[in-house]
Structures are given as C-alpha cells and as structure tokens.
Amino acid sequence: MVAGMNYTYMSNETITNEVCLPMPTMLPTLLIRNIYLIFGAQLVMAFFEAYGLRMRRFIASIFYHKVEGSFKLLPCLKPSQKKKRCIVCDAKLKGNEMQICPKDKCHLFYCQECWQDIKGYCLGCTSPTELDQVLSNLVLQEKKS
C-alpha cells in the first residue's frame, strides 16, 4: 500500500509571486517632510514635558491650596519658629492644637486633624517612596471603610 503512494513528478514550470508584489514608487517630498516634522515635534515635546508637569502642579496648587502642603517633602521647607502653621493645610496653630514632628532635626508643625490623617508619618522625615506607599495604603483603607 505504501509503494502505491510513492510518486516522482518532474516539471519545467516556474511559479512566481511577482503579480502579488506591490510596485515600489518614490515617496513625495511633502510626505517625507511631514514625517520629519512629526519626529521633530515629538522630540520638542519630550524636552518640554517637565515644564508642562510643573505648570500642572502650579495650577493645581491654586485651586487645591489645602492639599498643596502635603507635597512639601523636602526638609528645607521648614516653617519659621515665629509662624506656627500646619505644613499640610496651612492653618495657624496654637500651643495645644499643634503636633510637632518627634524627630530632633525636623520640627515640622501639624494640626491634630492633619496629623491623624497622615497617621503620624512626617512629610519631611519620611522618604518619598516610603511616604508614597503609606499614603496609598491610607487611601485604600479609606476606600474599604
């Protein structure tokens, strides 16, 4: 039975796919110019992206000035000892209303409400990555509640 399927066949025909291939043509210079302009615009946008992000933060600080204080993560943004204001909501603080960061070198001021909201994590002492994890966990806990 296997011997009946053994065929040998010779053909002198040539099969080609030239009919299916597209015919190459030169691109118009206008199209090439437009492509280079798009690439150039992307390059310029990549360079100016940081300025756009700064502008976005500036505009948001105008409308959400209470939240703006929570972005002050650098220890150099310490308030002066004469003006005791909450670093988060910028409220004026009096002796029994304020919470001071317990670390010796920090001395940032918080109102009791803000200190409870951030669960005792100082915005100046905590590293940005750790603070990001803590705040995201707080947001998740609030959503579950």
N, C-alpha and C positions, 0 to 999 in steps of 0.2 A: 504494500500500500504506500509506503514512503517513497519507493522508487518511482511511482507514478507522478509524484509532485515535483520531481527534480527537472526543471526546465532551464534551458540555456537559450537566450534570445539575443541576437546581435541587431543593433540598429544604427543607422548612419544619420539619424535626425539630431539636430541640435535644438535644445529648448532654451529659451532666454526670457528674461523678465523686463526687457528694455521698454516694452509698451507700458508697463506699470510704473516706471520711474518718472519722477517729475523732471521737467525741463529746467535746468538752472538758468537764472537770469540775474543780472546785476541789480542790487537794491538801489532805489533812488537816493540821491544825496540828502534830500529833505528828511527821509526816514532815518538815515544814519545820524543826521544832526539831532533829530528828536530823541533818539536813543541816548546819545551822549549828554543831551540836556537833562534827561531824566536821571542818569547816573550822577551828574554834577549836582542836581537838586538834592538827591539822597545824601551825598557827601556833605553838603552845606547843612542840611537838617541834622545830620549826626553831630556836627560840630556845635550847633546852637541848641541842642536838646537840653543841656544843663541850664541854659538861661531860661528856657521855657518852664522847666520844673521850678526854678527859683521864683519866677513870676507867678506860677500857680500857687505856690506856698504863700507868697506875699498877698495875693488876692484873697486866699482863704483866711489869712490872719486878720484881714479887715472885717470879714463877716463873722468869723468864729474866734473872737479875741479871747474868750474864756479858755478855749481849748489850746490856744497858741502857747500858753505857758508850759504845757506838757511836752512841747518839742524842745525845750531848753535843756539839753542833756549835758552840756559842757560845764565843768565846774567853774570856769572863768565867768559865768553869768551869775555870780552870787550877788544878791541884793546887798545894799549897804546896811550897816547896823542901825542907822538912823531911821530909815524907812523899812518897816517890817511889813512886808506884803507876802501873800501866798504866791509861790512860784507857779502854781497851776492856774488859779483863777484870778490872780492879781488883786485879791481883796485885802483891805487894810486889816492888820491883825493887832490885837491887844494881848496882854500877858497870858490870860487863861484860855484864850481862843486859839493860840498857836501851838503847833507841834514843830520842834526843831529836829533836824536830822541828827541821830545819835552819834554819828561818826565825828571824830575830833576835827578833821580838816575841812569838813563840808559846810555845816551851819546853814543849810537852806531852810527857809521857813515854809510851813504848810498850815492851812486852816484844818480844823479837825475833820471836816467833811471830805476834803480832798485827800487827806492822809488815810482815811478809812477807805476811800475809793481805790487808791493805789496799793492798798493792803500793806502799808508800811515800807514800800520799796522807794528809796530816794531816787529821784530823777537825775541827780548829779553824780551820785556814787555808783549806781548800778551801770554795768557796761551796756551799750546799746543792744547787743544781741540778747543778753540775758533779760533786759527790760522788755524787748520785743516779745520774747517767749512769755514773760509774766503777764504783760498786758493782753496778749492773745488768749491766754488761759483765763484771764478775768472776763474777757468778752464772751468766751464760750460758756463760762459758769453763769453769766447773766442771762444768756440766751436759754439755758436749760431751766432757769428759775422761772 
